[in-house]
Amino acid sequence: MSKKNIAILTILIAIILDQVIKIYVKTNFVLGEEVEVFSWFKIHFVENNGMAMGFEFGGKGGKLFLTLFRIVAVGAIIYWLAGNIKRKVHNAVIIGISLIFSGAVGNIIDSIFYGVIFDSSEHKVATLFADKPYGELFHGKVVDMFYFPIWSGNLPEWIPFVGGDLFTFFQYIFNPADSYITIGVAILFIFSKQAFPKEDKKSEKKITETSSEI
């Protein structure tokens, strides 16, 4: 299989899977509803207006800025991916960049369209293509659902500032798109010699920082 086809297949599978899971959760769960799969893994439906892992970002204006930033970043990632395909780099690098691209696009879809195709999930299950959607174009909420409370307990008293506080690892709730970005960055780190030749070391730092913002 050509490297271009590997990229296309990775992107299609990743984005479709991301959206299928999000739409299923959105149309079958009430906001805040939780299903325990294992004691350390739960499906917990939340929505956020901001960045990955549920971080918020500056209200309505910040939300629009973040969405536009993601769109610009996606354009840069496409250029980066195309350049690596031409260089015929290791397939793992192509997959890593494709996953980062897929994660960005997956959350962009939520941000742009979900506000105008879904109604609210508060106190009821949302309807797809609702007559009275909850938001407007470019101001949709990102759907998150994966929760891994692997360990929960009080931190040792000797830890500065947070000693004695209740702490949960891993406390953030995220979605498939978020995990794609994390996995993609990890792959590029493992295959950094192939992804970032010596002459591109400055680009390595810049791209990694950009990916973490998506």
C-alpha positions in Angstrom: 0.0 0.0 0.0 1.3 3.4 -0.9 2.1 6.0 1.8 -0.7 8.2 0.5 -3.2 5.5 0.8 -2.0 4.6 4.3 -2.6 8.3 5.3 -6.0 8.4 3.7 -7.1 5.1 5.2 -5.9 6.1 8.7 -7.7 9.4 8.5 -11.0 8.0 7.3 -11.1 5.2 9.9 -10.1 7.5 12.7 -12.6 10.3 11.9 -15.5 7.9 11.2 -14.8 6.0 14.5 -14.6 9.3 16.4 -17.9 10.6 15.1 -19.8 7.3 15.4 -18.8 7.1 19.1 -19.6 10.8 19.8 -23.0 10.6 18.0 -23.9 7.4 19.8 -23.1 8.9 23.2 -24.8 12.2 22.3 -28.0 10.4 21.2 -28.1 7.7 24.0 -26.8 9.5 27.1 -28.1 12.3 29.2 -25.4 14.9 30.1 -23.6 13.6 33.1 -24.8 10.0 32.7 -22.2 7.4 33.5 -21.9 3.7 32.7 -19.2 1.6 34.4 -17.4 -0.8 32.1 -14.8 -1.7 34.6 -13.9 -0.2 38.0 -11.1 1.7 36.3 -12.9 2.5 33.0 -16.2 4.4 32.7 -18.2 6.0 30.0 -19.1 9.4 31.4 -20.8 11.9 29.1 -19.7 15.5 29.4 -19.4 18.4 27.0 -16.9 21.2 26.9 -16.4 24.5 25.1 -12.6 24.5 25.1 -9.5 22.5 24.5 -8.7 18.8 24.8 -9.3 17.0 28.1 -12.1 19.4 29.0 -10.1 22.5 29.5 -12.1 25.8 29.0 -10.9 28.6 26.8 -12.2 32.2 27.2 -15.9 32.0 26.7 -17.7 32.4 23.3 -15.0 34.6 21.7 -12.3 32.2 22.9 -14.3 29.3 21.5 -14.5 30.9 18.1 -10.8 31.7 18.2 -9.9 28.1 19.2 -12.0 26.7 16.3 -10.4 29.0 13.8 -6.9 28.2 15.2 -7.7 24.5 14.8 -8.7 25.0 11.2 -5.4 26.9 10.5 -3.5 24.1 12.3 -5.1 21.5 10.2 -3.9 23.3 7.0 -0.4 23.2 8.4 -0.7 19.5 9.3 -1.9 18.7 5.8 1.2 20.5 4.4 3.4 18.6 6.8 1.8 15.3 6.0 2.2 15.8 2.2 5.8 16.7 2.6 6.5 13.5 4.6 4.7 11.4 2.0 6.9 12.9 -0.7 10.0 12.2 1.4 8.8 8.6 1.8 9.4 8.5 5.5 8.7 5.5 7.7 5.0 4.4 7.7 4.8 5.0 11.4 5.5 8.7 10.9 2.7 8.9 8.3 0.3 7.2 10.7 1.4 9.5 13.5 0.8 12.7 11.5 -2.5 11.3 10.2 -3.7 10.6 13.7 -2.9 14.1 14.8 -4.7 15.4 11.7 -7.7 13.2 12.5 -7.9 14.3 16.1 -7.9 17.9 15.1 -10.6 17.4 12.5 -12.7 15.3 14.8 -13.0 18.1 17.4 -13.4 20.7 14.7 -16.5 18.8 13.5 -18.0 19.0 17.0 -17.1 22.7 17.3 -18.5 23.8 13.9 -21.6 21.6 13.5 -22.8 20.1 16.7 -24.5 23.3 17.9 -26.7 23.3 14.8 -27.6 19.6 14.4 -28.2 18.6 18.1 -30.5 19.9 20.7 -29.5 20.1 24.4 -28.5 17.0 26.3 -29.4 18.4 29.7 -32.0 16.3 31.5 -32.8 14.4 28.3 -31.3 12.4 25.4 -30.4 14.7 22.5 -31.9 14.5 19.0 -29.8 14.4 15.9 -30.9 17.0 13.3 -33.2 18.6 15.9 -35.7 21.3 15.1 -34.4 23.5 17.9 -30.6 23.0 18.1 -28.8 24.2 21.3 -26.3 26.5 19.6 -25.1 28.1 16.4 -22.5 27.4 13.7 -18.9 27.4 15.0 -20.0 27.3 18.6 -20.8 23.6 19.2 -19.6 21.8 22.3 -17.1 19.0 22.1 -18.4 15.6 23.3 -16.2 13.7 25.8 -16.8 10.3 27.3 -13.7 8.2 28.2 -13.0 8.3 31.9 -10.2 6.2 33.5 -10.2 6.7 37.3 -7.4 4.1 37.8 -6.6 5.3 41.3 -8.2 7.6 43.7 -7.1 8.6 47.2 -5.6 11.2 49.4 -2.2 12.5 48.5 0.6 12.3 51.1 0.7 15.2 53.5 4.3 16.1 52.7 3.5 17.1 49.1 3.5 21.0 49.0 0.1 22.8 48.4 -1.9 19.6 47.6 -0.8 17.3 50.4 -3.8 15.5 51.9 -6.2 16.4 49.1 -8.2 13.8 47.3 -6.7 13.0 43.9 -7.8 10.8 41.0 -5.6 9.4 38.3 -6.6 9.8 35.5 -9.1 12.5 36.3 -9.7 14.0 32.8 -12.5 12.9 30.5 -11.6 12.8 26.9 -12.8 11.6 23.5 -11.3 9.5 20.6 -10.0 12.6 18.8 -8.0 13.7 21.9 -6.5 10.2 22.1 -5.5 10.3 18.4 -3.5 13.5 19.0 -1.8 11.9 22.1 -1.0 8.7 20.3 0.2 10.5 17.2 2.6 12.7 19.2 3.9 9.6 21.0 4.5 7.8 17.7 6.4 10.8 16.4 8.5 10.9 19.6 9.4 7.2 19.2 10.2 7.6 15.5 11.7 11.1 15.9 14.8 10.4 13.9 12.7 9.5 10.9 10.1 12.2 11.5 12.5 15.0 12.2 15.9 14.8 10.4 18.7 16.8 11.9 18.1 19.8 9.6 14.5 19.9 10.9 15.1 20.0 14.6 13.6 23.4 15.0 10.5 22.3 13.2 10.2 19.3 15.6 9.8 21.6 18.6 7.4 23.9 16.8 5.1 21.2 15.5 5.0 19.3 18.8 4.0 22.5 20.6 1.3 23.2 18.0 -0.1 19.7 18.3 -0.5 20.0 22.0 -2.7 23.1 21.6 -5.2 21.3 19.3 
